[in-house]
Structure formats: C-alpha cells, structure tokens
Amino acid sequence: MGPRDAKKCFAQHFLEPAWVEKLLRAVAPAPDQTFLEIGPGRGALTRPLAARAGRVIAFEIDRDLVSALRDKAPRHLTIVEGDFLRVKADRLRDLLADSARATLRVVGNLPYNVASPILFKLVELHSAGIALADATVMLQREVADRLVASPGTRKYGVLSVLIGHVAGADRLFTLPPGAFRPMPKVHSAVVRLRFHAPDPPPADPAVFTAIVQAIFTRRRKTLANALLAYPAAGRQNVERQSFVPDLLRQAHLDGRRRPEMLEIAELVRLADVFASVSGRAVL
C-alpha cells in the first residue's frame, strides 16, 4: 500500500485540506478541551486539531497509519491503535486521567459502513458516565438525514429516536464527493451532536430500546399492529387479545397511529407502561 492509498476494508476516504480548515472552523477547538478523534487517517485533521486543543486522543484501526501518525507526534497527542467500537469506558477513563477537568469533545470522519454503530457506541459511553459534551462527525448524507429527522417524516426511525433521546442533532454543512480522496459515490454531511441526560428518562432503558427497535420494523403499520413485533407483546396478545389495547390505553396512545408519528416522549411513555407491567420479563 502506497502512502496515499486507502484500504477498502476500512472504508477509508481521506478529507482534502480545504475541507479540513472548514471543519476546524466549525469545531472551534480550544486549549481547555480534550478531543477524542475517531479515524484520524493520515492526520489531516489530527495535527491542526492538536495544535489548537489541549489534548487529542486519536483512535486508528489501521496499523500502517498508526505508525505514521506516531512519528513526530506532539506530547499532547495520543494515538491509540485499535477499533473504537471495542473501547470500554474504564479504558477511556484511564486514557483521560490527565484531562479530568477538561471539556471532552468528539470529532471524526466516520467510515460509512460503521457510522451508526459508532454513534451508538458514543451513546453507550455517555450512559456509562463518560462526560461527552458534543460530537462533530462526518457521515453519509442519508445517515445525517436520519439523525435530524422529525416525527412524521420518511427518515424518522430508530436512529432518530435512540440518538435523539440523549443528544440534540444539528446539520452544520454538506460535503460533495470531491471533498475526499478517493471520492465516495455519495454525498456527506457534518452533524454536531450535543449530549444531555435522557429526556425523558425511561423506567427501563433496555425495554425502551427494544420496543423502539421492534415497532420500527413495522413503521407503516398501526401502532397496535407494530407492537406485535415486540416478542412479549406478540405472545401476550395471542393469549389475551386485550393485552396490547390495554397497555395503549394506559399509555394514553391511539393504537391507530403509526410508529413514525410518535414523539420520543410518547415512546418512552409506552415503554414505561410495558416495563411497569412485566419488567424484564417482557424482553
């Protein structure tokens, strides 16, 4: 592999210098901030980011790139070789031990094939007590559309709900295929996530997640019908036909509505009713 080649197995598309500067202006790093960078690649963003931020911890899965990144890296730039999706909260706390008082932010040009899992990983780390302030990430435009989608729109779904439950999402700007080398076949967008406590907090987060994932497999069905995709609801409804209608009444929800029409607070209310009736047994 030559120094400018990208590896298809890692879905690598390297950002061109002109767009690096635009991204830096959007991020506006400061000396009192620590950044987690996901996928630094050849360091086009990493080095200027390290020059402006207090500290940068960059996660790179490609060992060939890791060697180049570590060469002449400044003291406050830490290169971690490995898959960000595998990092544990305790490992991250160890890496951040010297930056405990700094504002913690995330930036990254996310590989298209694992962008959604990385977003959910950030949610997992935030839920585990890692005090993420925000994340500015480059994504395929279609994924960005789903992140910022509102109820009742075609793009509104699992990603919109589960990420929107713990983070506000704003699209900052879009990027054409020519902003990267090699050029991808799709347009991209930069989105900023601002993390906050779950709003509203569910009684059982696992039940909330499971119900959202289940009913959006039938997003165009009525809510009463879509809930049958949730295993416990389907089983209970076979045994007692009033089970789902009873719970919908308790949640003050019209079973004729479609899942894609529900606000996050309504979905939490629905999950709380299920959790109150059956708890972990409904999983």
N, C-alpha and C positions, 0 to 999 in steps of 0.2 A: 504494500500500500504506500503510495507516494504521500508526501506531507500535505497535499491539498485534496487528497481523495477522501470521499465519505464512504462509510460502511453501510450497506443496505440493511444489514441485520439489526443495526441500531437506529434505523430510520433517521440518519443524520442529514440535516440541511443547515449549513452554516450561514449566519447572518452577515450581510455585507456591511462595510464600515459606515456608510452614510446612515443606515438604519440603526446601527449601534448608538450613534450620537442622539438620534431621535428618541430611542428607548431610554437612554440615560437622562435626558431632559424630563421625560415622563416620570421616571422613578425618583429623580432628585435625591440621590443618596447624601447622607450627612455623616460627619465624623463620630457622632454619638450613636450610630446604628450598626448593627451586625446583620449581614446578609447570608442567607442560605441560597446558593446558586445551584440550580438543577440542570445538569447537562451543559457545562461550560464549553465543551467542544475544543476549539483551538485557542480559546481565551480572548476572543474579540471583545466581549463584554467584560470578562473577568478582570483584566488588567486595569482598564479605566475605572471600573467599579471599585477595585481595591484601592485605587489612588484617591478616591473621594469618601469612601466609607471607613468606619472604624476597624471593621474586620469582615472578611469574606471566607465562608466555608463552602467550598465547591465540591459537588458530588459528580464524579465522572465514571461511567461504566466501562469505557474503552481504555484498556491499559496502555495502548500506544499513545493516546492523547495525554494520559496521566503523566507519563514521563516528560513530555514536552512542557506541560503546564507547571510541573515542579521545578523545571530548570529556571534558575534565577527568580523564583517566586519571592516576593517580599515577605517579611516576617509575619505580617498580619493576614496573609493569605494561606489558608489550609486546604490542600487538595485531598479529598477522600476518594479512594478507589473503591468502586462498588455500585451496586444497584440501589438507588434512593428508595425504591419500593420495599427494600428489605431492612431499612434502618429502623431501629427500635427507639422508643422515647428515652430510655435510660442511656443508650449510646449517644443520643443527641445531647442529653443533659451534660454528659461528660465532655463533649466537644465544646459546649457553650459555657463551661465552668468559669472561664476567664472573662466572660461577657455577660455576666448575670444581670447587670444593671442597664445594659444597652437595649434599645428598641430592636426587636427581632423582626426582620422582614425577609421575604422570599422573592426571588426573581428567577426566571428560566425560560429558555426556548425549548418547550416540551416536545419530545418525539410524538408524532401524531398517533402512533399505534398504542401508546400507553398514557396519553394525556389524561383521560378520565380516571384511570387507576391512581395516577399521581395526585390528582385533585382530591380524591377520596382519602389518599394517604395523608395529605395535609390536614384534612378534617379529623382523621384519626389521631394525629399528633397533637392537634389543638385540643381535642377532647381529653387527651392523656395529660394535659397540663403544660404543654409547650406553648409559651405565650407569644404566638404568632400575631403580629399586628396586621400585616397585609401580605398579599402575594401578587406580583405583577408578572403575568405569564403570557407567552406567545402560544397560540393554539390554532388549529384548523378553524376557519371561519364558522363552519357549521357547528362545531362544539361551542364556540363563543356565543352563537345564536341561542343555543340551548341554555347556557348559563344565565343569560339576561332575559330569557323569555318570561312572559306574564301568563297567568291562568287564562284559559280560553283560546290561546294561540297554538298553532300547529307544533311549535318547537318545545312547548312546555311539557316536561316529563320528569323522570326520576332524577336526572342531574340537576334540573332547575330546582326541584324541591329539596333534595338532600343537601346540596351545597347552599342553596338559598336559606335554609333553616339556620345555618351558622355563619353565613357570610353575605354581605352585600356585594353585588357584582356590577361593575361599570365597564363598558367597552371604551377604550381610550383611542385606538385608531386601527385601521386595517392595513395590511401589507400585501402587495402583489407577489406573484411567484418569483419575479425578478429580484426580490429583496434577499433571496437566499441562493447559495451555491451548494450542491446542484439545485436547480429550480424544481420545486414540487409541482404537482399537477393541479394544486388547489390554492385558493387564497387563504390568507391567515389573518388573525386579529390579535391585538394585545388587550387583555382584560385584567382589571385590578379587582381582587377580592379583599374585602375588609372584614376580618374575622370578629365575631362577637359571640356572646353566650347564646345557646339555643333559644330561639324565640318563636313560639313559647316553648318552655321545656316540657318534653314528653314524660309521662309517668314511667314508661319503659322504652328507652331508645331502641332496643332490639325489635320490639313489637312495631314501633313506628316505621323503622326501616323496612321490615319485612312486609308490612301492609302496603307501603308505597311501591315497593318493587313488584308486588303481586298485582295490584289493581291497574298499574300502568301497562301490564301485558295485555289488558283489555280496555285501553284508554277510550275507545269509541263506544263501548258498551255502557249501559246504565250502571250506576254505582252498585245497585243491588246485585246485578249480574256480575260485575267485575270483582266483587268481594269473594265470589265463589272460587276465584283463582288463589285465594289465601287458604292454604290447606285446612286449617282448623275450621274456618267458616264453611268451607265446602262439606266437610264431614258432618259438622253440626247441623247444617241445613238439610242434609239428607235425612238425619234422624228426627229433626224438628223443624218443619218448614217456616216457623215464625222466628227462628234464631236471628237471621240477618235483619229482617224488618224490625225486630225488637231493638237490636243494637243501634240501628239507624235512627230510630225514634229517640233513644237515649242520647244520641249524639246531636239531635236536632238537625238532621240532614235528610234531604229529599232523595230517596233511592232512585228517582228517575233522572237525576243529574249524572253527568259523565265525570270520570276521574279528572280529566284535563280541565274541568271547570272549577275545581276546588282550590281554595287558598291554602297556604301552608298551615295556618292556624286551624282550619277545618279538618285537615288531615291529621293533625296532632290530636284534636278532639276525638276523632273517630278511633285512632289508635288507643287513646286513653280509655275509651269505653271497652274495647276488646281486652286491654290489659286488666281492667278492674273486674271483668267477668271471669277471665280464665288465666290471667297472668302468664307465666312461662309455658303453661300447658298449651297455649294456642300456637306456639312456634312449631 
